[in-house]
Amino acid sequence: MSGARVMVRRVDALLAQAPTAATWLSESEQERAARLRAPQRHAQYLAGHWLLRTLLAQAFGGDPSEHALIERHNLPPVAQGAALCLSLSHGGDFVAAALSSTPIGIDLETRGPRPALHRLQHLLREPEEPVDSLDEDALLQRWVLKEAWIKRAHGSALPETLAALHLRPAPVGPAELRLHIADEWLLAVASGMIAAVDAQVPTRASLWRCLERSGASPELS
């Protein structure tokens, strides 16, 4: 497989399609799922892992249940028998899954009031942007963009990491970050190649570049 694929679906729709989880979860996934006691988080986990299998079936054929995933501690799962990079994200009633032949990171968040983000705006806005110049939705957009970039390298969204990343719109030219905006959610995709996004709802997209304070990567400079 070459390229990258991303899919966004509702949790309840995925669980309605999937067979009984015990028939397709790997042993490591069953152990992980058993530790998720919160009903919503458990449902998101099952939906996300079924969605990954759906992408694998689209790419390589067969039934989604025939594709095995192996859990890893604090890392995305891996597809057994395939040298692919996978990424998962969930938000409320939605999950997103991605697979790529090169590193990829995605972050999904549902849209709505986020007053707590104002306390984090110093980590999300650019130094030249005045305090309180971004509304909650704009701050959330910055959050998902930085999260996707960090997840691409399997990092952690520590305050110092968020503050070190600088975002710039990229109306033309190369861009390794894409923001997809739907009525109900925001999705950021960090990938070295253009990712096909299957969302089943209308979205609009914008391109971004990310530079780190310690120095931009060669392809972004």
Kinemage of the C-alpha trace (Angstrom):
@kinemage 1
@onewidth
@group {chain A} dominant
@subgroup {mainchain}
@vectorlist {calphas} color= white
{ca met a 1} P 0.000 0.000 0.000
{ca ser a 2} L 1.164 3.534 -0.723
{ca gly a 3} L -0.331 6.776 0.495
{ca ala a 4} L -2.452 7.493 3.539
{ca arg a 5} L -6.104 6.947 4.411
{ca val a 6} L -8.230 8.474 7.162
{ca met a 7} L -11.807 7.667 8.127
{ca val a 8} L -14.212 9.328 10.588
{ca arg a 9} L -17.370 7.620 11.796
{ca arg a 10} L -19.918 7.702 14.613
{ca val a 11} L -19.243 5.278 17.442
{ca asp a 12} L -22.774 3.875 17.528
{ca ala a 13} L -22.823 3.253 13.762
{ca leu a 14} L -19.564 1.310 13.928
{ca leu a 15} L -20.668 -0.811 16.866
{ca ala a 16} L -23.907 -1.619 15.054
{ca gln a 17} L -21.873 -2.950 12.097
{ca ala a 18} L -19.231 -4.866 14.044
{ca pro a 19} L -19.682 -8.486 15.134
{ca thr a 20} L -19.382 -9.434 18.796
{ca ala a 21} L -16.036 -8.005 19.907
{ca ala a 22} L -14.771 -11.285 21.341
{ca thr a 23} L -14.768 -12.775 17.830
{ca trp a 24} L -12.321 -10.258 16.355
{ca leu a 25} L -10.301 -8.597 19.135
{ca ser a 26} L -6.787 -9.948 19.534
{ca glu a 27} L -5.640 -11.157 22.950
{ca ser a 28} L -3.747 -7.937 23.651
{ca glu a 29} L -6.782 -5.860 22.625
{ca gln a 30} L -9.085 -7.886 24.868
{ca glu a 31} L -6.758 -7.218 27.806
{ca arg a 32} L -6.740 -3.494 27.052
{ca ala a 33} L -10.510 -3.307 26.539
{ca ala a 34} L -11.126 -5.091 29.850
{ca arg a 35} L -9.285 -2.307 31.685
{ca leu a 36} L -11.549 0.393 30.229
{ca arg a 37} L -14.367 0.548 32.775
{ca ala a 38} L -16.016 3.800 31.620
{ca pro a 39} L -18.779 2.784 29.146
{ca gln a 40} L -18.129 5.636 26.693
{ca arg a 41} L -14.379 5.019 26.596
{ca his a 42} L -14.929 1.273 26.161
{ca ala a 43} L -17.293 1.925 23.246
{ca gln a 44} L -14.840 4.371 21.647
{ca tyr a 45} L -12.066 1.792 21.924
{ca leu a 46} L -14.064 -0.955 20.218
{ca ala a 47} L -15.307 1.419 17.520
{ca gly a 48} L -11.830 2.745 16.787
{ca his a 49} L -10.279 -0.697 16.480
{ca trp a 50} L -13.083 -1.884 14.223
{ca leu a 51} L -12.608 1.252 12.106
{ca leu a 52} L -8.895 0.496 11.737
{ca arg a 53} L -9.784 -2.997 10.549
{ca thr a 54} L -12.246 -1.489 8.074
{ca leu a 55} L -9.437 0.619 6.607
{ca leu a 56} L -7.172 -2.416 6.428
{ca ala a 57} L -9.867 -4.390 4.620
{ca gln a 58} L -10.310 -1.554 2.127
{ca ala a 59} L -6.569 -1.436 1.483
{ca phe a 60} L -5.786 -5.146 1.367
{ca gly a 61} L -9.096 -6.928 0.907
{ca gly a 62} L -10.869 -9.462 3.041
{ca asp a 63} L -13.259 -8.934 5.916
{ca pro a 64} L -12.338 -6.441 8.654
{ca ser a 65} L -12.483 -9.220 11.257
{ca glu a 66} L -9.693 -11.072 9.410
{ca his a 67} L -7.136 -8.316 10.115
{ca ala a 68} L -5.280 -8.628 13.415
{ca leu a 69} L -4.052 -5.705 15.521
{ca ile a 70} L -1.525 -5.879 18.326
{ca glu a 71} L -1.681 -3.440 21.237
{ca arg a 72} L 1.374 -1.499 22.394
{ca his a 73} L 1.827 0.415 25.628
{ca asn a 74} L 1.260 4.154 25.095
{ca leu a 75} L 1.556 3.703 21.318
{ca pro a 76} L -0.894 3.074 18.487
{ca pro a 77} L -1.520 -0.589 17.674
{ca val a 78} L 0.298 -2.293 14.833
{ca ala a 79} L -1.231 -4.324 12.040
{ca gln a 80} L 0.018 -7.875 12.094
{ca gly a 81} L 1.864 -8.729 8.914
{ca ala a 82} L 1.837 -5.186 7.473
{ca ala a 83} L 4.545 -2.510 7.744
{ca leu a 84} L 2.153 0.385 8.278
{ca cys a 85} L 1.834 3.397 10.560
{ca leu a 86} L -1.526 3.623 12.347
{ca ser a 87} L -3.181 6.378 14.339
{ca leu a 88} L -6.416 6.636 16.321
{ca ser a 89} L -8.355 9.463 17.926
{ca his a 90} L -11.767 9.811 19.532
{ca gly a 91} L -14.006 12.629 20.661
{ca gly a 92} L -17.489 12.238 22.098
{ca asp a 93} L -19.647 10.273 19.663
{ca phe a 94} L -16.955 10.097 16.961
{ca val a 95} L -13.772 8.165 16.255
{ca ala a 96} L -11.128 8.620 13.569
{ca ala a 97} L -8.613 6.092 12.305
{ca ala a 98} L -5.680 6.417 9.926
{ca leu a 99} L -3.205 4.174 8.196
{ca ser a 100} L -0.208 5.195 6.136
{ca ser a 101} L 2.996 3.864 4.634
{ca thr a 102} L 4.840 6.718 6.393
{ca pro a 103} L 4.451 8.255 9.894
{ca ile a 104} L 1.037 9.822 10.502
{ca gly a 105} L -0.734 11.436 13.433
{ca ile a 106} L -4.379 12.429 13.744
{ca asp a 107} L -6.403 14.254 16.368
{ca leu a 108} L -10.200 14.546 16.511
{ca glu a 109} L -12.211 16.808 18.803
{ca thr a 110} L -15.912 17.598 18.876
{ca arg a 111} L -16.836 21.254 18.503
{ca gly a 112} L -18.622 23.141 21.240
{ca pro a 113} L -17.942 25.396 24.220
{ca arg a 114} L -14.404 24.941 25.571
{ca pro a 115} L -13.888 27.689 28.191
{ca ala a 116} L -10.939 25.799 29.708
{ca leu a 117} L -8.929 26.443 26.531
{ca his a 118} L -8.617 30.125 27.426
{ca arg a 119} L -6.341 29.089 30.296
{ca leu a 120} L -4.116 27.332 27.740
{ca gln a 121} L -4.099 30.045 25.089
{ca his a 122} L -0.485 30.978 25.864
{ca leu a 123} L 0.438 27.488 24.602
{ca leu a 124} L -1.750 27.671 21.496
{ca arg a 125} L -1.651 31.192 20.039
{ca glu a 126} L 1.397 32.674 18.351
{ca pro a 127} L 3.529 35.279 20.196
{ca glu a 128} L 2.432 38.040 17.818
{ca glu a 129} L -1.261 37.323 18.421
{ca pro a 130} L -2.825 39.431 21.205
{ca val a 131} L -4.211 37.824 24.332
{ca asp a 132} L -7.856 36.752 23.858
{ca ser a 133} L -7.640 37.303 20.097
{ca leu a 134} L -8.734 33.705 19.370
{ca asp a 135} L -12.184 32.388 20.224
{ca glu a 136} L -12.736 28.922 21.657
{ca asp a 137} L -13.187 27.235 18.269
{ca ala a 138} L -9.975 28.811 16.931
{ca leu a 139} L -8.105 27.673 20.041
{ca leu a 140} L -9.496 24.170 19.562
{ca gln a 141} L -8.243 24.207 15.977
{ca arg a 142} L -4.750 25.043 17.197
{ca trp a 143} L -5.033 22.280 19.801
{ca val a 144} L -5.887 19.529 17.300
{ca leu a 145} L -3.187 20.700 14.876
{ca lys a 146} L -0.481 20.565 17.538
{ca glu a 147} L -1.791 17.288 18.950
{ca ala a 148} L -1.703 15.622 15.519
{ca trp a 149} L 1.842 16.859 14.944
{ca ile a 150} L 2.966 15.505 18.322
{ca lys a 151} L 1.197 12.175 17.822
{ca arg a 152} L 2.932 11.699 14.483
{ca ala a 153} L 6.195 11.367 16.445
{ca his a 154} L 4.524 9.481 19.330
{ca gly a 155} L 5.272 12.349 21.703
{ca ser a 156} L 3.335 13.789 24.637
{ca ala a 157} L 1.431 17.068 24.713
{ca leu a 158} L 3.430 18.559 27.555
{ca pro a 159} L 3.143 22.343 28.054
{ca glu a 160} L 6.702 22.929 26.889
{ca thr a 161} L 6.086 20.803 23.783
{ca leu a 162} L 2.905 22.679 22.849
{ca ala a 163} L 4.602 26.045 23.388
{ca ala a 164} L 7.569 25.080 21.193
{ca leu a 165} L 5.382 24.405 18.143
{ca his a 166} L 4.550 27.335 15.883
{ca leu a 167} L 1.740 27.095 13.340
{ca arg a 168} L 1.542 29.022 10.087
{ca pro a 169} L -1.193 28.845 7.431
{ca ala a 170} L 0.059 27.336 4.177
{ca pro a 171} L -2.301 28.528 1.424
{ca val a 172} L 0.091 27.234 -1.249
{ca gly a 173} L 3.124 25.013 -1.340
{ca pro a 174} L 4.086 22.032 0.825
{ca ala a 175} L 2.125 21.429 4.005
{ca glu a 176} L 2.370 18.482 6.374
{ca leu a 177} L -0.687 19.482 8.401
{ca arg a 178} L -4.280 19.537 7.218
{ca leu a 179} L -7.256 20.700 9.245
{ca his a 180} L -10.657 19.290 8.301
{ca ile a 181} L -13.645 21.170 9.718
{ca ala a 182} L -17.123 19.619 9.924
{ca asp a 183} L -20.199 20.964 11.665
{ca glu a 184} L -19.710 18.664 14.664
{ca trp a 185} L -15.959 18.044 14.826
{ca leu a 186} L -12.435 19.109 13.922
{ca leu a 187} L -9.825 16.696 12.557
{ca ala a 188} L -6.125 17.420 12.092
{ca val a 189} L -3.929 15.120 10.015
{ca ala a 190} L -0.137 15.285 10.216
{ca ser a 191} L 1.367 13.335 7.358
{ca gly a 192} L 4.176 13.636 4.868
{ca met a 193} L 1.744 12.821 2.074
{ca ile a 194} L -1.783 13.827 1.192
{ca ala a 195} L -4.261 11.674 3.088
{ca ala a 196} L -7.635 10.762 1.642
{ca val a 197} L -10.252 11.556 4.320
{ca asp a 198} L -13.560 9.665 4.273
{ca ala a 199} L -15.927 11.463 6.640
{ca gln a 200} L -19.384 10.945 5.066
{ca val a 201} L -20.202 14.594 5.887
{ca pro a 202} L -19.252 17.898 4.235
{ca thr a 203} L -15.950 19.334 5.428
{ca arg a 204} L -13.707 22.206 4.521
{ca ala a 205} L -9.953 21.907 4.741
{ca ser a 206} L -7.032 24.243 5.361
{ca leu a 207} L -3.303 23.621 5.090
{ca trp a 208} L -0.773 24.423 7.801
{ca arg a 209} L 2.934 24.284 8.433
{ca cys a 210} L 4.463 23.520 11.814
{ca leu a 211} L 7.863 24.787 12.913
{ca glu a 212} L 9.567 24.035 16.201
{ca arg a 213} L 11.203 26.785 18.205
{ca ser a 214} L 14.479 24.857 18.223
{ca gly a 215} L 14.496 24.972 14.423
{ca ala a 216} L 12.267 24.017 11.533
{ca ser a 217} L 12.672 20.720 9.774
{ca pro a 218} L 14.466 21.088 6.400
{ca glu a 219} L 11.351 20.451 4.333
{ca leu a 220} L 9.437 23.194 6.154
{ca ser a 221} L 12.110 25.875 6.211
